[in-house]
Amino acid sequence: MKDYGMVIVGAGEAGARAAVELRTQGWTGAITMIGNEGRHPYERPPLSKHQLVDAAEPVPITILDSNRLIEQNIGFHTNDVAVRINRQVHTVELASGIQLPYERLLLATGANPRKLSVQGNAAKEMLYLRTFADAIRIRERIQPGQRVAVIGGGFIGLEVAASAVKKSCEVTLVEVAPRILMRGVPEEIAKLVEQRHREAGVRFKIGVMIESVDKEVGGEYVISLADGSAVRCDAIVTGIGAIPATALAVVSELEIENGVKVNEMLATSDPDIYAAGDCCSFPHPLYGGKRIRLEAWRNAQDQGTHVAGNMLGAAVPYSALPWFWSDQYDQTLQVAGLSEPTDTTVMRNLGDAGKLFFHVAGDGRLVSVSAMGPTGAFAKEFRLAELLIEKQARPELEALANPGRKLKELLRA
Ligand SMILES: Cc1cc2nc3c(=O)[nH]c(=O)nc-3n(C[C@H](O)[C@H](O)[C@H](O)COP(=O)(O)OP(=O)(O)OC[C@H]3O[C@@H](n4cnc5c(N)ncnc54)[C@H](O)[C@@H]3O)c2cc1C
């Protein structure tokens, strides 16, 4: 490999992990990372959790600081945008005009919040959460005693709702779908989550369309709903999903399929360009090669680390089990693997430690596990369940449901 260097577009979770791993695996040539937020790579999960609530002014939790960048000899364009890849001559063009040559290129561009298209004079005033700057804006708007409307019952909306409750706000959550957490979370868990929010005082408007979002004289927002009711509030935070950031890949004529399309090695349709994290969809070997795209912290970390090896020529398929967690109030929710509505669900009641739900496919294979309980309480059981899924085990349903049967034993079977 000639040393035109490794170039990483996107200084987030996946990009930062890849940069460090390239060095760990012995790449001594140039590494250049391009970020467009004007900050060092930082963790996003705290943005919807304690950083909205903490009394002290939050600071980003940095993944790669200046010292580490110098120590690892990683170049960093902190505030620029990669606008085009000239694939024939292997260069990336930045908005500033810089042309960066690359030997191998990684797209780790993440995702952007999906915007709600709605009538009304205040549609543009809704708040969205993806970046540290967004979190600061929302934090300022959710002050004690305020009425906060959250649009969208996905993870980010629910975490913002829980944070606003912690800050003594009155919270109403509006969800268009028939239930919260429709994407990727089994109904059993969604019910537990909704119940916990209701106990905390959150009001729900579920299965109802939003007609308009207006601001009245005096500054009060009015969300008019299709059932004739309205939610009046002081701030609106909208979390209705994210769209993979594919602009650079599109303009550079790479294949797109629910994000930047990569193969099992995380290579795009151009063999010298890879993608990792929220921006890409990839085939998962554990699920018959089904193409998936994950918006999950561990996946971004794992793919960032994994792709570095493949950029250096390892050619190892990516096969880590999908895993997601969310913290709301004193509860943690975790989902590992992929489930289908047709799977059989079996519950294992762990008492004070929470509930595990096993999802078993028609052929008897354990394909997914989800759980909710007090933070940290079910971690060990959950890890064993993950190992069972990775092993493609076919345990008896009765054994899964019975907390007296040790999952370790099922693993040995
Ligand atoms: C508020 C919030 C809470 C979350 N909580 C959880 C959680 O509890 N559990 C969990 O599992 N996951 C959680 N996640 C998801 C997790 O943080 C993401 O999956 C992860 O950050 C994705 O990493 P990434 O590197 O793919 O993208 P990002 O971390 O988004 O990084 C992409 C970076 O690339 C930049 N970029 C894009 N295009 C360009 C370009 N052309 N030029 C230069 N730079 C560019 C972007 O601005 C961004 O800085 C949360 C996410 C958010 C937003």
The ligand as an ORCA input file, in Angstrom:
! r2SCAN-3c Opt
* xyz 0 1
  C     -28.913     12.028     21.967
  C     -28.431     10.660     21.646
  C     -28.482      9.652     22.594
  C     -28.056      8.362     22.293
  N     -28.149      7.389     23.238
  C     -27.787      6.129     22.935
  C     -27.925      5.086     23.903
  O     -28.362      5.295     25.021
  N     -27.555      3.841     23.545
  C     -27.046      3.543     22.298
  O     -26.734      2.369     22.033
  N     -26.896      4.520     21.365
  C     -27.266      5.793     21.650
  N     -27.136      6.785     20.714
  C     -26.613      6.440     19.378
  C     -25.096      6.592     19.260
  O     -24.646      7.750     19.885
  C     -24.765      6.614     17.774
  O     -25.146      5.361     17.252
  C     -23.307      6.887     17.501
  O     -22.928      8.164     17.952
  C     -23.044      6.798     16.004
  O     -21.714      7.038     15.756
  P     -21.230      7.450     14.281
  O     -19.761      7.615     14.361
  O     -21.813      6.542     13.282
  O     -21.914      8.868     14.029
  P     -21.718     10.239     14.847
  O     -21.272      9.986     16.247
  O     -22.993     10.999     14.638
  O     -20.554     10.960     14.076
  C     -20.655     11.391     12.746
  C     -19.920     12.720     12.608
  O     -19.672     12.970     11.230
  C     -19.926     14.340     10.963
  N     -20.088     14.494      9.505
  C     -21.134     14.094      8.745
  N     -20.923     14.382      7.447
  C     -19.701     14.988      7.383
  C     -18.934     15.508      6.306
  N     -19.353     15.455      5.038
  N     -17.737     16.074      6.589
  C     -17.282     16.121      7.871
  N     -17.967     15.617      8.932
  C     -19.169     15.052      8.680
  C     -21.143     14.591     11.818
  O     -21.414     15.951     11.999
  C     -20.728     13.904     13.105
  O     -19.932     14.744     13.884
  C     -27.556      8.084     20.990
  C     -27.503      9.097     20.019
  C     -27.938     10.375     20.333
  C     -27.892     11.443     19.271
*
